[in-house]
Amino acid sequence: MKKVSFAEFGGPDVLHLIDAEEPHAGPGQVRIAVRAAGVNPVDWRIREGQILGAHPTELPSGVGQDAAGVVDEVGEGVAGVEVGDPVFGEGTGTYAEFAVLSAWVRMPEGLTFEEAAGYPSVVETALRIIREVGVRPGRTLLVSGASGGVGSAVLQIARERGIAVIGTAGAANQDYLRGLGAVATTYGEGWVERVRRLGGVDAALDLAGSGVIRELGELTGDPRKVVSIADLDAPLHGARFSGTAGSVPDALAEAALLIALGKLHIPVEKSYPLADAAAAHVDSQAGHTRGRRVMVV
């Protein structure tokens, strides 16, 4: 089969499309014929060797953890899924023609494989950081860098839970944020005062890692009310860095329910063939995403 791999840590140029042996489902796993794989910031952080403590990586290594496809192999002890079922979930080495998933859920009706591949990690992350930041219904959450995949999920989940959201993003994404129920403003010079004019903030999430932890702590009045998924130095400012996944199966089940009810939709901004994995990582690292980027098999 074809898969994307890297044999050394480094920039996007270390990614190569290679021929590899097919993986097989072990106990508690399923294998899928991959139709699409999500592109996440954690993918290129692993490729650069940034987070080896949280993600030990043996070289050469595959790339990717999110995927959608058709089950073609069911491991021992697995119930409730059969060969031929369309699913999306999390596994390893998902930028490939076949991948093994350790957590999955059946795809809701009407969802495309490309769309489905964009949900697993971002919804798990969104649910986790909303819980960790402790914001309650009727309160206001500030989301810095709100237009990407995690931000799109946070805004919609918060809206469903009765949490007001102020979101920052580039000028081109202001209407997008408003469409997801947020009060929108731009980042850049003067952004703190623009947020203050919009009202008080009870908690804040940093999704972009753009060096704003101190300001978010000032806006909330307490850096302990700030959670970042993108700034490894957040604890130096009294905030929290969240990088450890919670229950992925529970998150996937909630995602599937919200999607089926029409309460969660994350658009696909751009798709790439496996051969263009390096370009996908370049674009992901540049930021300014509206929704999700996915690899298509």
N, C-alpha and C positions, 0 to 999 in steps of 0.2 A: 504494500500500500504506500501511498504518498503521505508524508507528514512534514511539518515544519520542526526543525531542530536547531540547537546551537551547541557547539563543542567548547566554547569559551565564553566568559562573561565579557560584555562590552556593548557597543552601540548596535543599532538596527542591522548593520552589515554583517553581524555574526549569525544572523538567521539564514537558514538554507532549507530548501525543499528537497527532501531526500527520499529514497526508497527504504522502507523499514518493514520488519516483521509485524504482522497484525497482533494486537493485544487480545487477551481473552478474559472473559468475566470470571472472577473468583467468587467465593462465597459472599453472599449479600450484595453482589454487583450485577449490573447488566452491561452488555456491550451494545453500542448503537452504530449503525451506518450513519455517519455524521452528514447532516445537510447544511448546517451553519454553526459557527462557533463565535461566542462573544469575545470582543476585544476589551480588556480591562487594564487600568493602570498597573494593577499588580503584576500583569504579564511582563511589562517592560521593566518593572522594578526587580523582578526575579531575574530577568535576562541581564540586567546590569550588575547583579549580585548585591543589591542594596539591602535585602531583608532576609539574609540567609538564616538568621536566628529563628524567624517565624516560618520560613519556607526553606528548609535544608534541600539543596539541589545537587544531585549527582550528575556530572557531565559525562557524556553528552546527554542533553535533556530535551524533551518535547516542550511544547508551549501551549498554554491555554487551560482553562478550567471550566468554562461554560460551554454548553453545546445543546443543540436540538437535533433530533434525528429519529430513525426508526429502529426499534429494538430488534436485534438479530441473534442475540445470545443471552440466555438467562442463567445466572449463577446459582449455585446450591443455596437452598434456604430462602430464595426470593419468591414471594407470593404477590398476587394482584397485578401482575404485568405479564404479557405474553409476547412472543416473537411477532413482529408486525405492528406493534403498538407505537404510535407517535408520542414521544416524550421530550421533555427538556429538563436539564439538571446540571449537576456539577460532577467533575471527575478530574482526570489528568490527561495532558497531551491532547487537548481537544482540537488543535489546529491540524486535523488529520482526516483521512477517509474513514477510519474506524477509531472509536474511543470507548474506554470503560468509564461508566458513571457509578459513583458511590451513593448518590442521592438524586432522585428524579421524581417527576410527577407527569401524569398524562396531560397532553396539550389540550386546552379548551377548544371547542369548536370555533372555526373562523380565524384562528391564529396561524400565521405563516411560520415556517421554520426559521426564517430570518428574524422575525419579530421575537419568537420564543427564545432564541439563543441570546437575546439581549437582556433577559430578565433575571436569571438565577442569582448571580453575585450582587447585582445592584439592589434587588429587593431584599435579600438577606441583610445587606449592609444598611439599607434605609431603615428597616424594622429595628435592627440592633441599635443604631445610633439615636433614633428617636427614643427608644427605651432608656439608653444610657444617659442621655442628656436630661431626662426626667421632666420633659415639658408635658403639661396636662391640658385637657380641653378647656377652651376659654382663654388660654394664655397665648403669648406671641413668640414665635420662633424665628430667628434670623438665620438665613441660609446663605453663606458666602460661596459663590460659584454654583449657582442653582440650576443651570440649564443643561448639565450633562445627564448621564443615565441615573446616577444616584440621586441627584437633585430632582430630576423629573419624578422619581418614585417617592422621595420625601415629600414633595409638594402635594402629590395626590393622596398619599396615605394620611398626611397631616390634615388635609381638607376633609377627608372622610371621618377623621376623629374629632373634628371641631376645633382644631388648633389653627390659629391665624399665623400666616407666614409672610415675612418680608424677605424677598430674594434679590441678590445682586447678580448681575450678569452683564455681558457686553451690550452695547446699544442695539445691535441687531436682534437680540433675544428678549427684549422687553415685552413685546406682545406675546411671545411664547410663554413667558412666566405668568403673565396675567391670565392667559388661557387656561393655565393649570391652577388658578385660584389664588395666586400670590399677589401681594403688593410689590411692584417691581421698581428697582432703581439700579443705576449703573455703578460699577466699581471705578477705580481711578481717583484722581485728586478730588478731595472734598467729599468722598463717599460716606465718611463717618457722620458728617453734619447732615447729609441728605437722609441717612437712616434716622437720625435723631428727630428730624422734622416729621417723620412718618409715625412717631410714637414710641412708647417704651418697648423694651425687648427683655423677655424673661429668660431666654436661653439662646445659644447660637451653635451652629455647625459650620465647620470649615471643610469644604469639599475640594478646594482647589490648591491649597498649600501655597498661597501667594504671600505669605509673611504677614498675616493680619491677626494673629492670635492675641497680641497685646490689645489691639483696638476692639476686638470682640469681647475681651474681658472687661474693658471699660464700658462698653455699651450694655452688657448684662449686669455690671456692678460686681461681678464675682467670676474670676477665671475658671472656677470649678463648675460653672454653668456652661462651659465651652467644651465641645468635643471635636476633634479633628481626625480625618481619615487620610490626610495628605501631608501633614507637617510633622515629621518625626521629632522636631524640637518643641512641640506643644507643651510637654511636661515642664520644660525649663521656664515657662511662663505661668505655671500653675494650672494649665488646662490638661485635658486627657487626650491621649492618642488611642484610637480604637482600631485594632488590626487583627483581632482574633474572632473568627466566625462563631456565631451561636448555633442553634439547631437549624441546619440547612433544610432537612425534610419539612419541618414546621413552616419555615419561610416559603418554601416552594408551594406547599399546600395553600398558604394564605395568598400567595401571588396568583395561583390558578383560580382561586375563588374570586378575588378582586377583578381579575381579567374577565372571567365569565359573567360577572355582574355588571361589566362595563364601567367599573370605577377606577381602573388602572390601564393606561396605555402609554407605552414608551416607544416613540417613533425610531425607525432606523435612519440615521443620517446618511450613512455611506456603507456600501458593501465592497469587499475585496476578494479576489481569488486567492487561494493558498500561496501562489507564487509571489503575491504582493504583500506578504506579511510584514516585511520591513517598512513598506510605505504606510501600512496601517499603524505600526508603532510610532513612526515619525508623526503622523497626524494626531495620534492619541496623546503623545507627549506635548504637542503644541497646545492642547486644550481647546477651549472655545467650542466644544461640542454641543449640539442640540440633539439630545437623545443618545442613540447608541451607534457604535461601529461594529460590524460583524464580518467574519470571514465566511465565504460561501464555498461549499464543496460541490 
